[in-house]
Amino acid sequence: MSTHTLSFKPAIGLYGQHDPSAALFEDETLIFAIEEERLTRDKHAPNTFPEEAIRACLDYRNLELSDLSRILLPYDPSLQSEILDHYLLDTVRLDGLGPKLSHLEWTVKSQLQAQFFPTKQIENRLRTIGTPIPPVETRPHHACHAASAFQPSGFDEALVLTIDAKGEYDATVVWRGDESGLERIRTYDHPNSLGLFYAVVTEYLGYRMFNGEGKVMGLAPYGNENPEIESVLREVIETGCEYDVTSLTQRWGAGYGVGRLEELFDRPRNETPGDFDQWEKDFAYTAQKLLEETVLDIVETYTDHLGTSNVALAGGVMLNCKLNKQIRESEAVENVFIQPVAHDAGLPLGAGWLEQNPRDVPEMTTVYLGPEYTTDEIVDLLETNKIDFSQPLDLERYTAERLADGALVGWFQGRLELGPRALGGRSILADPRSVDSRDRVNRFVKHREGWRPFAPSMLEKAVDEYFVDATASPFMIDTFDVREEKQKEIAAVLHPADHTTRPQTVREDQHPRYYRLISEFESLTGVPVVLNTSFNDHGEPIVNTPTEALKDFFGMGLDVLVLEDVVIEKQTRTAKSAVALQSKSEPTVLCPHMGGYD
C-alpha cells in the first residue's frame, strides 16, 4: 500500500507572506504540485493559507487528510530566534511610544509562538480540511531551497547556492552537495540580503517587491554605464563574496531602503511604473550589474573552495535569468542546474526531497505537475455554453498553419505547469519571425508595457544553430546570446536592447504534442521556434481551467484557442488553412456566455 506525504508552503504568520503552494509525494515520488494563486486567481496569493492547493493535492489521489503519513512545512520558525536581537533593535528605532510597544509586543509574541507552538497555527487551519491531522514536521527554509536545487540536478557533487530575501534568519547560503546530502558551508544572515536589496531597487523604480523584480531585470539592458549612479551605490554597499547591503536593507520591507535611495540621489521614487527616463534605466542597469558581480564572485570563490565545477541554484533571486547567464558563462562553471520553481512556491518540493538520498530523486526535466482536463470534459463545457468549435484531423499541423498565417493562439494542453513560466501547457503562441507579433501580443493580448520582451520555445536539437554557448534549457530560466545571422529570423523573441533571449528547449519526451507543433511550424517556415508567453492577462495568474482559458480568450486579442483536441476561432478560417476539419459547428464570432471582444 502506498504512503503519501503532503508538503506545503503557507503564506501566513511565521511562514512567509507570498507564493503559497502544495505538493503531494507518493512513496517519496513527487506526483502533483500546484500554486495557490492558480486556484484563487490572486497573483502570488499573498498572506494566504494554501487550502485550495492542499485540497487539489488530496483530490488527485482521492485522499482524506487522515490518509497522509505526515505533513512537511518548509520553514522552521524556531530558527527565527537567531535574529531576535535584530528585530528588537528595529523596534527601538521606531518613532513614538505606541508603535514601539505594539511592535515589541508582536515581536515577543511571535517568538514565543515560534519556540513553543511552531505548528499550532497551521494545525488549526488544517482542521477545516479534515481530522485527525497527521504529524506535522518543519524543515529549514534554505535547506528546502537547497534540496530543490541539488537533489533533482543529476549531479554527484556540486556547489549549491540559495539566495532570497529571507529564510528564518538567513538570506544567502552556500552549501556543499554530494551523495550524502547537503552541508551548510557559509551563511549570510538577514538583513544582509541580496533579495531584499533587489526588492528595494524594484520599489524605487515603481513596481512592487516580490512581484516586479523580473520587470526590473528586463529593463536593465535598456540602461548604460553611469559612473555617477555606480559611485553612489558603491559608497553605501559592498559587492563581491564579502558583500554587505545592510545600509539599504536593515529593516524588513522596502520602505527604509527606498527612503535611503531618495536621499542619496535627491530623487523621488518613480510614481509611473512602466514609464522610465534614461536615468531610471541606467539605475536598473547598475543594480543588475552589482547583483551579478556579487553572486558571480560567490560562485567562483566557492567552486574553487569546494573543488567542483557543478553549480545548483535556488531561491527567488535565481529567477533572474540575466544573472544565471553570467554564472553559466563563468570559466569556473561547467554545469548548472537551476530549480525552475526557484522562488518560494518550489519549497514544498525541496521539503519532500530533503531527507532522500540524492541518487533516489529523478532528474528534473519537466514541471507538468498540476491538473489536466480531457477532451470530453472540454466538449461538454463548450456544448453547454453553446460555443462553436471544431476538431482538426491534424491539430498540430493546423495550429502551425494558423501561427504561420499570423494568428495569435491560446494553447491549452495536458497538465498545468508549476512555476512562473508557461512551458507549452498553458501558453500563448505567435509567429517569432516578426516584431509585429511581439507588439501585437504586448498591446492586444497581454496589455502590458511595449518594451517588455518575449521568449521562444524551440526544438532542443536547434540550440547550437541559434545560440552562442548553447545548452539545453527546458525551463526558460536562463538567457543566451543569439547568433547574429539568426537574429532576424526570430526577431519577435529577442530582447530589443541586447538581442539576447530566454528560451525553452523542447524534446519529444518532455511534451510530445508541443514538440510536434513546433516541428510542424518548422516544416512550414524553416524556423523551429515559436513565440511563447504565459496564458494570462496582465496582473493575473496563468490560467488553470478550460473556463478560465475561454474567459481570457474572449477578453483578449487572441485569434485561436486550442483546448486539447478542440479548436475555437473568432473569425472564419482563411483558404490558406488547408488542413481538413471534422467540424462540429462553424466557428463563432461572439460568445454571449463568455463575454465579447474587440
N, C-alpha and C positions, 0 to 999 in steps of 0.2 A: 504493500500500500504506500502511495506517495505521501511525502511530507511537504508542507507548504510554509514558507516564510514570507511575511509581509514586511516590506521596508518602505518607510515613507518619511518625507521631509515636511514637517509642519512649517507654517509661517506665522506663528503666534508666540507670544510670551518669550520663553527662553530659547526659542528655536529659530530665530531669524525672522525676517519681515517680508520676504518675497520668494517667488518661484517654488511654491509647494508642489509636490509630486508624489507618486507612489509606484512601487514595483512589486511584482509577485515572482517568487522563486519556487520552483517545483523540484524537489530533490537536488537543491543547490544550483539548478539551472534557471537562468532568467527567461521567463516566458511571456511577460506582459509588463508594460510600463506606460504611464501617461501623466501629463502635467495637468494640474487642477485648472489652469486657465482655459484649456481646450474644452472643458465641460461647463465651467461657469461663464465663459466668454468675457472674462475680465482680465485684461493683459497683465501678465506676471502675477495675478491673483494676490496682491499684497495683503498682509495681515489676515490670512485665511487659513483655516484648518482644512486639509485636503479630503473632506468627507466624500465628495463625488469621485475623486481618483481612487480612494480606498474601495468604495463600492464597485467601481469598474473592475478593479483587480479581483475582488471576490466573485463578481458575476462571471468573469472569464472562465472560471472553473466551477461555477455554481457552489461556492463555498459560503459558509457562515463564519463569522469571526472566531467562533469557538473551534472551528476545524483547523485553525492555524497552529503550528507548533510553537511559534514565537513571533514577536514583532520587534523590528530593529529601527532605531531612531539615529540619524547621522549627526547628532550633537551630544556632547556630554556636558550638561550645564554645570556640573561641579567644578569643571576646569576654569570657569569664569572667575573664580576667586583669585586666580593668579594675576589678574589686573584690577582687583578690587581697589587697590591704592589709587590707581589712575581715575577710577570712577569717583572716588571720594574727593580727590583733588579737583576734579572737574566740577563737583558740587560746590566747593567753596569759591570757585571762580564766578559762579552765577551772581547776578546783581539782585539785591532785595532779599529780605529775610524769608518772606513767604516762599519764593521759588527755591531757596536754599533748603528749607526744611522739607518741602514737598519732594524735591529731588533726592535728598538724603533718605527720607522715609522709603521712597521707591527703591533706591539702591539697596538698602539694608534688607527690605522685604524680599526683593528678587534674589539676593544672595542666600538668604536663609532657605528660600524655596529651592534654589539650585542645589544646596548642600544636603538638605534633609528630605525633600519631596520632589526630586528632579523629574519624575514622570507623572505626578499626580494630575496636572492639568490635562495631559494627553489622555490618561485613563478615563478621566471624567468625560471627555469628548467622545471617546470610543464607546462609551455606554449607550450613546444614542444610536449606535450602529448594531450593537449586539453584546450579549453576555453569555457565559463568562468570558473575561478578557484573558487571552494567553499571556505568558510572561513578556514584559516589555523591557528591552535592553537598550542601553545607549552606547554610542560609539563616537570617538573624537571626530570632529568636523573635518579637519585637514587630513586625517588618516583615511577618511572615506573618499575625499577627493583623490588622494594618492593611490588608493586601491582601484578607483575607477580608471585611472590612467595606466597603472603598471600591470594589473592582473590580466586585462584583455589585450595587452600590447603585442604579445608574442615574443617579447624579449626575455632572454635568460637572466640578464642583468641590465641595469640602467640607472642613470641619474633621473630621479623623479622630482619634479618641481611643481609645487602648488601655490598659486598666488590669487588672492581675492581681497575683499575689503576687510573681513574679519571672520575668523572661526570663533572659538570660545575666547581665546586670548591671543591667537597667532594670526598673522596676516600673510606671511610668506614662509614656506617651509621647504628645506632641502632634504631629500630622502635618498637612501640607497635602496634599490630594489634588486633582489636576487631570488634564487629558488626557495629560500627560507621565508621570504616575505619582505616587509618594509622596515627600515631602520631610520629613525629621525637623526639627521646629521646637524642641521642648524635651523634655528627658529628666529624669525624677525617678528617681535611682538607688536601687537596693536598698541599704540596708534601709528606705528611706523609702517604704513600700509600703502602699497602701490595702487591697490584697487580704490582706496579712498582718495588718493591723490588724483587719479583719473576721473573719479566722480566729481571732485571739486572743479576740475577743468570743464567737465561736462555741464555742470550747473552754471559756471561762469559764462559759458557760451550760449546759455539759454535753454538747454534741454534738462531733463530730469535724470538724476542719478539712478543707476541700476536699470535704465531704460534707453538713454540716449548716447551711451558710450560708443556704440557702433557707428552712429552718425558722425561723431567727432573724428573717429578713425577714418571714415570716408571723406571727411572734409580736409584732413591734414594734407593730402597730396596737392591740394589747390594752393597751399601756402609756400612760402620761400624762406630761405635762411634770413633770420632777422637778429643781428647781433645784439640789439638793444633788449629785445624780449628775452633772449637767451641769457644775457648777462644778469638781468634782474632775477630770473628764476634760479640761476646758479648761485646767486648770493644767499638765497634762503633755503635751498635744498642741496643735498649731496647726492650724486649719482654713483653708479657702479656697484660692485659687490658689497661695499660698506655703506650703502645708501642710507639717507636719513631725510624723510619728507615731513617730519612731525611739525615743522613750522606752519604747515598748511592743514595738518590732519589731527591736531592734538585733541580735538573734540569730535565726538561721534556726529555724523551728518556732515553736510557740505557747507552749512551756513557760515561757520567760522572761517573756513578756507576761502570761500568766495569773498568775504569781507576783507581778508588779508590781501587778496589779489586786487581788489578795488583800490585799496590803499597804496599798494606797491606800484601800480600802473596809473594811478589817478584817473581811473576809467571805470565806469559802472558796468555791471554785468549786462550782457546782451538781453534785451527785452523783446526781440523779434526773432525767435528761433527759426532757423531755416534761411534767414536773410543775413548775410555776413559781408562785412567790408574786408579789405585786404589785410588789415591789422589782425582781425579775428582769425582769418585763415592762417596767417603767419603764427599766431599763438597756438592754434591747433597743431600745426606742423612742428613747432618747437616742443610742445608737450609730448607728442608722439615720439619725437627724436630722443628725448630724455628717458622716456619709458623703455624704448628699445635698447638704448645704451646701457641702462641699468640691468635689465634682465639678461641681455647677451653676456655681460660681464659675469653675472652669477653663473650662467650656464657654462661659460668657458673656464671659469675658476674651478667649478666642482666636477666637471667632466675630467679635468686634469687630476684633481684630488682623488677622485674615485677610480680613475683608470678605465673609463668607459667612454665610448662614443655614441651610445644609445641614450636617447632622452625621451621621457614620457611626461606629459604636461596635463594639468587640470587646474580648475579654479576659474572664476569668472573672467579674470584678466586674459586667460588663454583663448577666449573667443576673439581676441584681437589678431586678425589674420595677417596684418602687416607685420606685427611683431613676430608671428610664427615664421614668416618668410625669412626674417633676419636670423632666427635660430637655425632653420633648416639649411641656410646657405653658409653657416659658420664652418670654418675648416676643422673645428674641434668636434663637429657633429657628423655622424654617418647616417644614423637612422632616427626618425622622430615618429612618435605616436602621440596624437593629441586627442584626448577624450572628446568626442563630438558633442556630448552634453556636458560641456566643461563647467557650466555655471551650477547653481545650487540645485536645479532640477535633476542633475545627474548624481547627486549624493546618495539616493537610495540604491543605485547600482553598486557604488563603492561599499556601502554598508553591507550589502549581501555578499560581496566578494572578499571582504577584508580578511576573514579568517580562513578562506580557502587557499589551498596550495595554488600558486600562480599557474602551474602546469596543468591544473584541472579546469581552468577557466578558458573557454574557447576564445580564439582571436576574434576581435570585434570587426566585422566588415559591413554591417548594416545597422540601422536603428529603426526598422519597421517593427515596432513593438506594441502598437495600440490597436484600436478596434478596426474591423473591416466589415463591409456590407456586401451582400450578394446581389447579383443582377435581378433576381426575382423580387427581393425587397425593394429595389430601386424602381422596377417596373410598377409594382403595386403602388408606390408613392406617387409616381407620375400619373398613373391612370386615375387614382383617387382625386388628384388635383387637376385632372383634365389638361395635363401638359403634354403636347405633342412631342414625339421622339421617333428615332429610327435606330436600326441596328445594322451597321455595315457588315458585309461579309468579311472584309479585311480591315478591322478597326485601325490598326497601326498605319497601314498604307493610306487610308482615308484621312486620318488626322495629320499625317505628314504632308499630304497634298494641301490640306487647308492651311497649315503653317506656311508652306512654300508660297501659297497664294497671298499671304499677308494677314491671315486671320489670327486673332488673339484667342487662345484656347485655355479654358479651365480644365485641369486634368486630375481626376479623382480615381485612384486605383489602389486596391489592396489595403494593407494595414497602415494606419496613421504613423507618421514619423514621430520619434521622441527627439526633443531638442529644438533649437531656434531655426534650423534650416529645413525647407521643403526639399525633398530629395526624390521627387517623382511619385510620391504617394498623394500629396495634396499640393499641386503646383499650378502656377500659371505659366504658360509656354508661349513663345513667339519666335519668329524668324531672327536669328542672330546676325544676319548679314547687313542690316541697315540700321543706322541710328534712329530712323523713323520708328522702328519697333520700340526701341528704348524710350523715346519721347512719348509715344502713344501710351505705353504701359504706365509710365510715371504720371501722365496727366489724366488719362481717362479711366484707368483701372485702379492703380494704387493710390491715386490722389495725394501725391507726396511731392517733395522738393525735386525740381527738374534736374538738379546737379547730381543726384544720387545715382550710383551705377548699379548695374545688374550683373548677375553671374551666369556662367554657362553650365549645362550638363553636356557631357561629351563621352564618346566611346573611349575606354581606357587605352585601347590599342593606338590611339591617335596622339597621346600626350607628347611624345618626342617630336612629332611633326609640328606641334603648335607652341610648345613651351621651351624656354631655357631652363636648364637644371630640372628636368621633368621627373616627377614621380607620380604614382597613383595617389589620388586624393578623393576618396569616396564620400567625404563628409562636408565639403565646401567650407573648410576651416583653415585653409592655407592659401597664400597668394603666390602667383608666378608671373614672371616676365614673359610676354608673348613675343614670339619671333617676329621680327619686323616685316618679313614677307607675308605673314599671315594676319596681320592686324586689320587690313581692310576687309578680310574675309569674315571676320567676326566682330565688326565694329560696334554692334549693339551691346556687347558684353565686356567691353574694355572700360577700365576707369578712364574717364576723359582726360584726367590730368597727368597720369603717369603710364597709361597703356598697360597696366597690369590687369590680372583677372583672378577671381576666386572660384575655381572650377569644382564641379562634382564629376568625378570619373565613374563610368558605369560599365560593369561587366554583366554578362547574361545571367550568371548565377545570383547576382545581387537583386536584380529586378527584371525578370525576363520580358515583360511587356514593354517597360520603359526602354530597355535595350533595343527591342525590335522597332519601336517608334523612331528612335534616333537613327538606327540603321536604315530605315525606310527614307528618312529625311536625307541621309547621305546619298542614297541611291538616286534621289530626285535632284539634288542640288550639288553633290560633291562635297558637302560640308557635314562632318559627323558631329554636329553641335546644335543644340537648341538653347535659346534664352530661357532660363528657369528662375522664377521668383515664387515666393510663398503665396499660397492661395488664401488671401485675406485682404480686406480693405485696410486703409491706413488706420493704425491705432487699435486694431482688433487682433485676437489670436488667429492662428491658422485654423481653417475650417476642419471640423471633425466629421460631421454627418452629411448625408446627401441633402437634407433640408437646408443646412447652412450653406452648402455649395450652391444650391439653387437660389437662395436669397441673395448671395453675393453676385451670382451670375446676372440676375435680372437688375441688380443695382449698380453694376459696373459696366464699363465699356468693352466687355468680352463679346466675342462673336459666336463661339462654340463652347459647349460644355460636354465633356466626356465623363460619364459616370459608369465605371466598369465597362460593360459591353454596349452601353446606350449612348447615343449622341442627341443633343438638343441644340438647335440653332435659332438665332434671332432673325435671320434672313434666308431666303430661298437659296439653295446651293447653286453655284455657277456651273456652266458647262465644263469648266476646267477640272472640276472634281468628278473624275470619271469612274471611280470605283462603284460597282453596283451595290445597292442597298436593299435590305429586306425591310421595307418601310411599314411601320405600324400605323403611321399617320403622317401627314405633311407637317413640316416644321412650322411652328407658330411665331408670330411677330410680338405678341404681348401675352403675358400670363397674368390674368387678373388675380390669381390666388397668391402669387409671389411678389407682386409689385412691378411697376413699369420701369422703363429705362429711356435714356435719350438716344 
